[in-house]
Amino acid sequence: MNSKLRLSALMLLDSSIVIFSIFIGYALLYPGESLSQAILIMSSIVLLVSHHLAAVYYGLYRRVWSYASMPELTAIFKAVSLSMIIVAVAQFFIYDKVLIRAIIITWMMHLLFIGGSRFIWRLFRDTRFQKPPLENTKRTLIIGAGSAGTSIVHQIQHSESPTLKPVAFLDNDEQKIGLQIYDVSVVGNMSCLENIVKKLQIEHIIIAIPSMQKSQLAALTNRCVATGIKTQTTPSLEDLWEGDVSISEIRDVKIEDLLGREEISLDMSSISNKITNKTVLVTGAGGSIGSELCRQIIRFTPQQLILVGHGENSIYQIYMELNQLETVRNGDVDIVQVIADIRDRKRMFHIMETYCPDMVYHAAAHKHVPLMEANPTEAIKNNIFGTKNVAEAAHENKVSNFVLVSTDKAVNPTNIMGATKRFAEIIIQNLAKESETNFVAVRFGNVLGSRGSVIPLFKKQIAKGGPVTVTDERMTRYFMTIPEASRLVIQAGSLARGGEVFVLDMGEPVRIVDLAKNLIQLSGYTLEEMPIKVTGLRPGEKLYEELLDSSEVQEEQVFEKIFIGNATPLTKEQMNIILAKMQEPNADIVEIKNTLIAIANKKEANLALTV
């Protein structure tokens, strides 16, 4: 039925109901009296017109009545009540009296028949078009019998080709236990999870509690995954654009769901002051952290966003992604792609002079520990001299704020990558002492899903049938999601006063072997089917990482999950001597590597090598 035909049918139906209600109501109250009285004729005409106007105003002709529920019933109540009030007002002003009883009876019949006609159609659809369950549907447990869980059950039951069959709810609300919702029983609370899975032969689990705190959700998700049953979840309230949950938004559990890290409330005002209507430059904009920084920055509507990167494909990808956003399509944000190598000093100065950014986020770096152990010269060129080029160009062009994205591997490193990142911190700390630019570093641990993290490696190994390799069962790492890390980097940048080394609260360290086990189970395998192989530590690797060493610890947070570390820099003279030594044509790379690691570990005896 097309929209015009549907509208005509609804208006004809409503007109019949209006006429029927007012005349039958009057006849019931005043049997034997004439139905051709002027007040009755006038009232029916006014009610007819006012009903259609109210129905249009409250959207009764635009609603899909196959899914009618409380909002639709409320709209009917408002439209019917408003039209009856208009009739009463008309009677009073034209005839100086109001037929109160007739108005009330007509209102009741009007409401009953208008509402009934809509809900009869829903009942007809539910019974007429409901398909018998398919034989290959999976027995599904819904955790959460609130609005999200019940909505999902209803959508599954009425989907065209259902693959799931809801057989039970779990909910911690004791008053719901024993009740049936859409013919699905609430069989217990969440403490019964493992027993219910076995007893009811559950083949699929959906967690439908968008309002649950991340830490509680993580614990529940871990329990579901441990059953070996395929588990899916709904988005959190923060991720939902609207209050309702659609079945299309149900997704597989991700490894970050098992971390249980709570959402951070940012100081939007302070960030906006640094970014909104300003020019922002991001180096390494095509990388995991750099691209997510761009996604977060653009929410604050900068005037111009400069994407600087060495890889043309990755820069093009993030550029095309950002170009789909409404703020970019409307011309509110100008995005510029710049292909450049941070090791090219002249090019960095030219970029800063051309675009005059207000804020620089320096995310470009070599981060792969074993690869940099094999190529220490490249780590030095990129992480030290590349940072020096970008930072000094920012200083010369009076950039307001400069944020260096650093790493926990800069703390007491045993590898060249961590040592070069610590020296990069030293460079900006020294610049901060003499510059109008607020130079800061932000130090954090591993991010889940980045191109250099273990997660993509584990996924490839699982896809190939295993084994999944870990270097040591004792190894631990700090983890946070890429969006969380990026948001905290932006927040730390807004707190910059110059020279700080901000440290992000990464929570508790996670054993890599536990991460591997969880990913195996999330992929639908048991640990027997997908073995884990221990390969031994690689060159430069540590069993655990630190965000601060013992001399740098500072207990007080300057913002939620952000600390300031007391990282002591070298003097400018010491720094320049080391920089000069690294640039000598015949420099001994082994000696330079040992020197950088010694500096990062504050070993004064080895510092003598530099002077």
C-alpha positions in Angstrom: 0.0 0.0 0.0 1.5 3.3 -1.1 1.6 6.3 1.3 -1.3 8.2 -0.3 -3.6 5.2 -0.3 -2.6 4.5 3.3 -3.3 8.1 4.4 -6.7 8.1 2.6 -7.7 4.8 4.3 -6.7 6.0 7.7 -8.5 9.3 7.4 -11.6 7.5 6.1 -11.5 5.0 9.0 -11.0 7.8 11.5 -13.9 9.8 10.0 -16.2 6.8 10.4 -15.1 6.3 14.0 -15.7 10.0 14.8 -19.2 10.1 13.4 -20.0 6.7 14.9 -18.7 7.7 18.4 -20.6 11.0 18.7 -23.9 9.8 17.4 -23.9 6.5 19.2 -22.8 8.2 22.4 -25.6 10.7 22.1 -28.2 7.9 21.3 -27.1 5.9 24.4 -27.5 8.9 26.7 -30.7 10.3 25.1 -32.6 7.4 23.6 -35.6 8.5 21.6 -34.4 12.0 21.0 -33.7 13.3 17.5 -30.2 12.9 16.1 -30.6 15.9 13.8 -30.3 18.5 16.5 -28.2 21.5 15.5 -25.8 21.2 18.4 -25.1 17.5 17.5 -24.5 18.3 13.8 -22.2 21.2 14.7 -20.3 19.0 17.3 -19.8 16.2 14.8 -18.4 18.6 12.2 -16.0 20.3 14.7 -14.9 16.9 16.0 -14.3 15.6 12.5 -12.1 18.6 11.6 -10.3 18.9 14.9 -9.5 15.2 15.1 -7.8 15.2 11.7 -5.8 18.3 12.6 -4.8 16.8 16.0 -3.9 13.5 14.3 -1.6 15.3 11.8 -0.1 17.4 14.7 0.7 14.3 16.8 1.8 12.2 13.8 -0.9 9.5 13.9 -0.9 9.2 10.1 2.9 8.9 9.9 3.4 6.1 12.5 4.0 2.4 11.7 1.2 0.8 13.6 2.7 -2.7 13.1 5.0 -1.8 15.9 2.6 0.2 18.0 3.4 0.6 21.7 3.2 3.1 24.5 4.4 6.2 22.5 1.7 5.5 19.9 -0.9 5.1 22.6 0.1 8.3 24.2 -0.1 10.2 20.9 -3.7 8.8 20.4 -4.7 9.9 23.9 -3.4 13.4 23.3 -5.0 13.7 19.8 -8.4 12.4 21.0 -8.4 14.6 24.2 -7.4 17.7 22.3 -10.2 17.2 19.7 -12.8 16.7 22.4 -11.7 19.8 24.3 -12.1 21.8 21.0 -15.7 20.4 20.7 -16.5 21.4 24.3 -15.2 24.9 23.7 -17.2 25.2 20.5 -20.4 24.1 22.2 -19.9 26.6 25.0 -19.3 29.6 22.7 -22.0 28.8 20.2 -24.8 27.4 22.3 -23.7 28.6 25.8 -23.8 25.1 27.2 -21.6 22.0 27.1 -23.1 18.5 26.9 -20.7 17.1 29.5 -22.0 13.6 29.7 -22.1 13.3 25.9 -18.6 14.7 25.7 -17.3 12.1 28.2 -19.0 9.2 26.5 -17.9 10.3 23.1 -14.3 10.8 24.3 -14.3 7.2 25.8 -15.7 5.6 22.6 -13.5 7.8 20.4 -10.4 6.7 22.3 -11.4 3.1 22.4 -12.1 2.8 18.7 -9.2 4.9 17.4 -6.7 3.0 19.7 -8.4 -0.3 19.1 -8.2 0.0 15.3 -4.5 0.6 15.4 -3.7 -2.2 17.9 -6.0 -4.6 16.1 -3.8 -4.1 13.0 -0.7 -4.9 15.1 -2.4 -8.0 16.5 -3.4 -9.1 13.0 0.2 -8.6 11.8 1.7 -10.4 14.7 -0.5 -13.5 14.3 -0.9 -13.4 10.5 2.7 -12.8 9.5 4.6 -14.5 12.3 6.6 -17.3 10.8 7.1 -20.6 12.5 10.6 -20.9 14.0 13.2 -22.5 11.7 14.7 -25.8 12.6 18.3 -24.5 12.5 17.8 -21.5 14.8 20.2 -21.4 17.8 18.8 -21.5 21.3 19.6 -18.0 22.7 19.9 -16.7 26.2 19.2 -13.0 26.6 21.0 -11.4 29.6 18.9 -8.4 30.7 15.1 -8.3 30.7 14.9 -4.5 30.4 13.9 -2.4 27.5 17.0 -3.4 25.4 16.6 -7.2 26.0 12.9 -7.3 25.4 13.2 -5.1 22.3 15.8 -7.5 20.9 13.6 -10.6 21.6 10.7 -8.9 19.8 12.8 -8.0 16.8 14.2 -11.5 16.6 10.8 -13.1 16.7 9.6 -10.9 13.9 12.6 -10.9 11.7 12.2 -12.2 8.2 14.8 -15.0 8.5 15.5 -15.7 12.1 18.7 -17.5 13.0 18.3 -17.2 16.7 15.5 -18.5 19.0 15.2 -16.7 22.4 14.5 -19.3 25.0 15.2 -17.5 28.3 16.1 -14.2 30.0 18.4 -13.7 33.0 18.0 -10.6 35.1 19.0 -9.5 38.5 15.7 -7.8 39.2 14.1 -10.4 41.6 10.6 -9.1 40.7 11.0 -10.2 37.1 12.1 -13.7 37.8 9.3 -16.2 36.9 7.6 -13.7 34.5 7.2 -14.2 30.8 8.0 -11.5 28.2 7.0 -12.2 24.6 6.6 -15.9 25.7 10.2 -16.0 26.9 10.6 -16.7 30.6 12.9 -14.9 33.0 14.5 -18.0 34.5 16.9 -16.5 37.1 19.6 -14.0 37.9 23.1 -13.7 36.6 24.5 -16.0 39.2 22.7 -18.8 37.4 24.5 -18.2 34.1 26.6 -21.3 33.9 23.8 -23.6 35.2 21.3 -22.2 32.8 23.6 -22.5 29.8 24.0 -26.3 30.5 20.4 -26.9 31.6 18.7 -25.2 28.6 21.4 -26.3 26.1 22.1 -22.6 25.2 23.9 -22.1 21.9 24.1 -18.3 21.8 24.3 -15.5 24.4 23.3 -11.9 23.9 24.2 -9.4 26.7 21.6 -6.6 26.5 22.4 -4.2 29.3 23.6 -0.9 27.8 23.6 0.9 31.1 25.9 -1.6 32.9 29.2 -0.2 34.1 32.1 -1.2 32.0 33.9 -3.1 34.9 30.8 -5.1 35.7 30.1 -5.7 32.0 33.7 -7.0 31.6 33.3 -9.4 34.4 30.0 -10.7 33.0 31.4 -10.9 29.5 34.4 -12.9 30.8 32.0 -15.4 32.4 30.0 -15.8 29.2 33.1 -16.3 27.1 34.4 -18.9 29.5 31.3 -21.0 28.8 32.6 -21.5 25.3 29.2 -20.2 23.9 29.2 -17.6 21.1 28.6 -14.3 22.9 27.4 -11.0 21.5 26.6 -7.7 23.1 24.7 -4.4 22.6 26.4 -1.0 22.4 26.8 1.0 25.6 24.6 4.0 26.3 27.5 6.3 25.3 27.7 4.6 21.9 24.0 4.6 21.1 22.8 7.5 19.0 19.2 6.9 20.2 17.8 5.3 23.3 16.4 2.2 21.5 18.6 -0.8 20.6 18.3 -2.3 17.2 19.1 -5.9 16.4 21.4 -4.6 13.7 23.5 -3.0 16.4 24.3 -6.3 18.2 27.9 -7.1 17.7 30.5 -9.7 18.6 32.4 -9.3 21.9 35.7 -7.5 21.3 38.8 -8.0 23.3 38.5 -4.5 24.7 35.2 -5.4 26.2 37.1 -7.7 28.5 39.2 -4.9 29.9 36.3 -3.2 31.6 37.7 0.4 31.4 35.1 3.0 32.2 34.4 5.9 29.9 36.2 9.2 30.7 34.4 12.5 31.1 36.5 15.1 29.3 36.8 18.7 30.2 35.1 19.8 26.9 35.6 23.5 27.6 39.3 23.4 28.1 39.8 21.2 25.0 37.5 23.4 22.9 39.6 26.4 23.8 42.7 24.7 22.3 41.1 23.2 19.2 37.8 24.8 18.1 38.3 27.3 15.2 42.0 26.7 15.5 44.5 25.1 13.1 45.6 21.6 14.3 48.5 19.6 12.9 48.9 15.8 13.5 52.1 14.0 12.4 51.8 10.3 11.8 48.1 11.0 11.0 47.7 7.8 9.1 48.8 5.5 12.0 46.7 3.9 14.7 47.0 6.6 17.3 47.4 9.5 14.8 44.3 8.6 12.9 42.2 8.2 16.0 43.5 11.6 17.3 42.2 13.1 14.0 38.8 11.4 14.6 38.6 12.9 18.1 39.9 16.3 17.2 37.4 16.9 14.4 34.6 16.6 16.9 35.7 19.9 18.3 35.4 21.6 14.9 38.9 23.0 14.3 39.1 25.5 11.5 41.8 23.4 9.7 43.2 20.0 10.3 46.6 19.2 8.8 47.2 15.5 8.2 51.0 14.9 8.0 52.3 11.4 7.2 54.9 9.5 5.3 52.6 6.8 3.9 50.4 8.1 1.2 47.8 5.3 1.4 47.2 5.6 5.1 46.9 9.4 4.9 44.5 9.1 2.0 42.4 6.5 4.0 41.9 8.8 7.0 41.3 11.8 4.7 38.5 9.9 2.9 37.0 8.7 6.2 36.9 12.2 7.7 35.5 13.7 4.5 32.3 11.7 5.1 31.6 13.7 8.2 28.9 16.4 8.1 31.2 19.1 9.5 33.6 18.5 6.7 31.0 18.3 4.0 29.4 21.5 5.2 32.8 23.3 5.0 33.1 23.9 8.7 36.5 22.1 8.8 39.2 22.3 6.1 41.3 19.1 5.9 44.7 19.2 4.3 46.8 16.2 3.3 50.6 16.6 3.5 52.9 13.8 2.6 56.2 14.4 4.3 59.0 12.7 6.2 59.6 14.2 9.7 63.4 13.5 9.2 63.3 16.1 6.5 64.1 19.2 8.6 63.6 21.8 5.8 60.3 20.2 4.9 59.1 20.4 8.5 60.0 24.1 8.8 58.2 24.8 5.5 55.0 23.0 6.7 55.0 25.0 10.0 55.5 28.3 8.1 52.9 27.5 5.6 50.0 26.5 7.9 51.0 28.2 11.2 49.2 25.6 13.4 48.0 26.5 16.9 48.3 22.9 18.2 50.6 20.1 17.1 50.2 16.5 18.0 53.4 14.6 17.2 52.4 10.9 16.9 54.9 9.9 14.1 57.4 7.4 15.4 59.0 4.0 15.0 57.5 1.8 17.7 58.3 -1.9 16.9 60.8 -3.0 19.5 62.4 -6.1 17.8 62.5 -4.3 14.4 64.2 -1.3 15.9 66.7 -3.5 17.7 67.7 -4.7 14.3 67.7 -1.2 12.8 68.8 1.1 15.6 70.0 3.9 13.2 66.5 4.2 11.9 65.0 4.5 15.4 67.5 7.3 16.1 66.8 9.2 12.9 63.1 9.0 13.2 62.3 9.1 17.0 65.1 11.5 18.0 66.0 13.7 15.0 62.5 13.5 13.6 61.0 14.8 16.9 63.8 17.4 17.1 62.9 18.7 13.6 59.1 18.9 14.3 59.6 20.4 17.7 62.1 23.1 16.7 59.9 24.0 13.7 57.0 24.5 16.1 59.2 26.6 18.4 60.4 28.8 15.6 56.9 29.4 14.3 55.4 30.1 17.8 53.0 27.2 17.9 50.9 27.5 21.1 51.0 23.9 22.2 53.0 20.8 21.2 52.1 17.3 22.4 54.6 14.5 22.0 52.9 11.0 22.0 55.3 8.9 24.1 55.3 5.4 25.5 55.8 3.4 28.7 58.7 1.8 27.0 60.7 5.0 27.7 60.9 4.0 31.4 64.0 2.1 32.3 64.3 0.7 28.7 66.4 -2.3 27.7 65.9 -1.5 24.0 66.8 1.2 21.6 63.1 2.1 20.8 62.3 3.0 24.4 65.6 4.8 24.8 65.0 7.0 21.7 61.5 7.8 22.9 62.9 8.9 26.3 65.4 11.1 24.5 62.6 12.6 22.5 61.0 13.6 25.8 64.3 15.1 26.9 64.4 17.2 23.7 61.0 18.7 24.3 61.6 19.2 28.0 64.7 21.3 27.2 62.8 23.3 24.5 60.0 24.0 27.0 62.5 25.9 29.2 63.2 28.6 26.5 60.2 28.5 24.2 56.9 30.3 24.1 55.4 27.0 22.9 54.0 24.8 25.7 55.9 21.5 25.0 54.5 18.4 26.8 54.8 14.6 26.4 52.1 12.1 27.1 53.2 8.6 28.1 51.0 5.5 28.0 51.2 1.8 27.4 50.0 -0.5 24.7 46.7 0.2 22.8 44.5 -2.6 21.7 44.2 -3.0 17.9 47.1 -0.8 16.8 49.1 -2.1 13.9 52.0 -2.9 16.1 50.1 -4.6 19.0 49.8 -8.3 19.7 46.1 -8.5 18.8 46.4 -8.4 15.0 49.2 -10.9 15.3 47.1 -13.3 17.4 44.2 -12.9 15.0 46.3 -13.9 12.0 47.7 -16.9 13.9 44.2 -18.0 14.9 42.9 -17.5 11.3 45.8 -19.8 10.1 44.9 -22.5 12.6 47.5 -21.7 15.2 49.5 -22.0 17.2 49.2 -18.7 19.0 52.7 -17.6 20.1 53.6 -15.7 23.3 57.2 -15.0 24.3 56.8 -15.7 28.0 53.8 -16.8 30.2 54.9 -14.2 32.8 54.9 -11.2 30.5 52.5 -8.4 31.3 51.6 -5.2 29.6 49.4 -2.2 30.2 46.5 -1.8 27.8 43.9 0.7 26.8 41.7 1.2 23.8 42.8 3.5 21.0 39.9 5.9 21.4 40.5 6.2 25.2 44.2 6.8 24.7 43.5 9.5 22.1 41.0 11.3 24.2 43.4 11.4 27.1 46.2 12.7 24.9 43.9 15.5 23.7 42.9 16.2 27.3 46.5 16.2 28.5 47.3 18.7 25.7 44.7 21.1 27.0 46.4 20.9 30.5 49.8 21.8 29.2 51.8 24.5 30.9 55.2 23.5 29.4 57.7 20.8 30.2 55.4 18.2 31.7 55.6 14.5 31.1 52.0 13.4 31.5 51.4 9.8 32.4 48.0 8.1 31.7 46.5 5.7 34.2 46.5 2.4 32.4 44.8 0.4 35.1 46.2 -3.0 36.0 48.7 -4.8 33.8 47.3 -7.7 31.8 49.1 -11.0 31.2 49.7 -11.5 27.5 48.9 -15.2 27.8 45.5 -14.4 29.3 44.9 -12.0 26.4 45.7 -14.8 24.0 43.4 -17.2 25.8 40.5 -14.7 25.7 41.0 -14.1 22.0 41.1 -17.8 21.2 37.7 -18.2 23.1 36.2 -15.2 21.4 37.1 -16.7 18.0 35.1 -19.8 18.9 37.9 -22.2 19.7 38.9 -24.0 22.9 42.4 -24.0 24.2 42.7 -27.6 23.2 41.8 -26.8 19.6 44.1 -23.7 19.4 47.3 -24.3 21.4 49.5 -21.5 22.8 53.3 -21.8 22.1 55.9 -20.1 24.3 58.8 -18.8 22.1 61.0 -17.0 24.6 61.8 -13.3 24.9 62.9 -11.4 21.8 65.9 -9.0 21.7 65.1 -5.8 23.7 61.9 -7.2 25.3 61.0 -6.9 29.0 58.7 -9.1 31.0 56.9 -6.0 32.2 56.7 -2.3 31.5 56.6 0.7 33.8 54.8 4.0 33.3 57.1 5.7 35.8 60.2 4.6 37.6 60.4 5.0 41.4 62.0 8.4 41.3 59.3 9.8 38.9 56.2 8.7 40.8 53.7 11.5 41.7 50.5 10.3 43.4 48.2 13.3 42.7 46.1 13.2 39.5 45.9 16.5 37.6 42.8 15.1 35.8 40.9 11.8 35.9 43.4 9.1 34.8 46.2 11.7 34.1 49.3 12.1 36.3 52.4 14.3 36.0 55.6 12.4 36.2 58.8 14.0 37.6 60.9 12.9 34.7 64.3 14.7 35.1 65.8 15.9 31.8 69.5 16.2 30.9 71.0 19.7 30.7 70.9 21.3 27.4 74.7 21.0 27.1 74.6 17.3 27.8 71.8 16.8 25.3 73.7 18.7 22.6 76.9 16.7 23.1 74.9 13.5 22.6 73.1 14.8 19.6 76.4 15.9 18.0 78.0 12.5 18.7 75.1 10.7 17.0 75.6 12.8 13.9 79.3 12.0 13.6 80.1 10.2 10.3 82.0 7.4 12.0 79.8 7.1 15.1 79.8 3.7 16.8 76.1 2.7 16.8 76.6 0.1 19.6 78.2 2.8 21.8 75.4 5.3 21.0 72.7 2.7 21.7 74.3 1.8 25.1 74.6 5.5 25.9 71.0 6.2 25.1 69.8 3.3 27.2 72.0 4.4 30.0 70.6 7.9 29.9 67.0 6.6 29.9 67.9 4.4 32.9 69.7 7.4 34.7 73.0 5.4 35.0 75.4 8.2 35.9 78.5 6.1 35.5 77.7 5.5 31.8 76.8 9.1 31.2 80.6 9.8 31.4 80.8 8.3 27.9 78.9 11.3 26.6 81.3 14.0 27.7 
